[in-house]
Amino acid sequence: MRKASARERLAAVAIENTPDRIARIVVCAACDAEGKALFTEGDVDALMDGPEAGQLDAILKTFLETNGILPAAATEREKNS
């Protein structure tokens, strides 16, 4: 997981509220150590149906915290400034 650019954060938050929304955000957010994407849009169905589907929420939470989108992360950031 890496910090997303402002454009990427806005794109992730703007993803339509559909059943595959979390998988689509994971596709946008997940990357290797060099920042290369781990998934493509073609992986959304596999992420939704695979055994790791239960882990999507944890990945989403990490993305939101890492990028200061989750309110708790914003509160923690304010305490540290």
HUNOR-V719092 format. One record per residue. N is the residue number from 1. RES is the residue in one small letter. PSI is psi in whole degrees, 0 to 359 (* if undefined). OMEGA is omega in degrees with one decimal (NA if undefined). NEAR is the number of other C-alpha atoms within 10 Angstrom. Layout:
{{N | RES | PSI | OMEGA | NEAR} {N | RES | PSI | OMEGA | NEAR}}
This chain:
{{1 | m | 138 | 178.5 | 18} {2 | r | 165 | 173.6 | 16} {3 | k | 134 | 179.4 | 15} {4 | a | 154 | 173.9 | 16} {5 | s | 167 | 177.8 | 10} {6 | a | 318 | 179.3 | 10} {7 | r | 317 | 179.8 | 8} {8 | e | 320 | 177.6 | 14} {9 | r | 314 | 179.1 | 19} {10 | l | 320 | 179.1 | 12} {11 | a | 318 | -179.7 | 13} {12 | a | 317 | -179.0 | 21} {13 | v | 330 | -177.3 | 13} {14 | a | 356 | -179.8 | 11} {15 | i | 132 | -177.6 | 13} {16 | e | 142 | -178.5 | 11} {17 | n | 83 | 180.0 | 9} {18 | t | 168 | -179.3 | 8} {19 | p | 334 | -178.6 | 9} {20 | d | 15 | -176.6 | 14} {21 | r | 313 | -177.7 | 17} {22 | i | 317 | 178.9 | 22} {23 | a | 322 | 179.2 | 23} {24 | r | 322 | 177.2 | 25} {25 | i | 319 | 177.6 | 24} {26 | v | 319 | 177.2 | 25} {27 | v | 319 | 179.6 | 20} {28 | c | 328 | -168.5 | 21} {29 | a | 325 | -171.9 | 24} {30 | a | 132 | -179.9 | 18} {31 | c | 166 | 176.8 | 15} {32 | d | 184 | -176.6 | 10} {33 | a | 335 | 179.4 | 8} {34 | e | 0 | 179.4 | 7} {35 | g | 7 | 179.4 | 12} {36 | k | 134 | -178.2 | 10} {37 | a | 139 | 178.1 | 15} {38 | l | 337 | -176.3 | 14} {39 | f | 163 | 173.4 | 17} {40 | t | 172 | 177.1 | 12} {41 | e | 330 | 178.8 | 12} {42 | g | 347 | -179.5 | 10} {43 | d | 355 | -174.5 | 13} {44 | v | 310 | -178.5 | 19} {45 | d | 318 | 179.6 | 12} {46 | a | 321 | 177.1 | 12} {47 | l | 321 | -179.8 | 21} {48 | m | 326 | -173.6 | 18} {49 | d | 343 | -173.4 | 10} {50 | g | 169 | -179.1 | 10} {51 | p | 339 | -179.6 | 9} {52 | e | 4 | -177.4 | 10} {53 | a | 326 | 178.7 | 14} {54 | g | 341 | -179.1 | 12} {55 | q | 352 | -178.4 | 10} {56 | l | 322 | 179.2 | 17} {57 | d | 319 | 179.2 | 13} {58 | a | 320 | 178.1 | 12} {59 | i | 317 | 178.0 | 18} {60 | l | 314 | -179.4 | 18} {61 | k | 316 | 178.6 | 14} {62 | t | 317 | 178.1 | 17} {63 | f | 313 | -177.9 | 24} {64 | l | 319 | 178.3 | 22} {65 | e | 314 | -178.6 | 17} {66 | t | 326 | -175.6 | 16} {67 | n | 11 | 174.7 | 18} {68 | g | 22 | -179.3 | 17} {69 | i | 327 | 180.0 | 15} {70 | l | 131 | -177.5 | 14} {71 | p | 321 | 179.4 | 11} {72 | a | 322 | 178.9 | 12} {73 | a | 320 | 178.8 | 16} {74 | a | 319 | 178.6 | 15} {75 | t | 317 | 179.2 | 11} {76 | e | 321 | 179.0 | 12} {77 | r | 319 | 179.3 | 11} {78 | e | 321 | 179.3 | 9} {79 | k | 328 | -176.1 | 8} {80 | n | 358 | -178.9 | 7} {81 | s | * | NA | 5}}
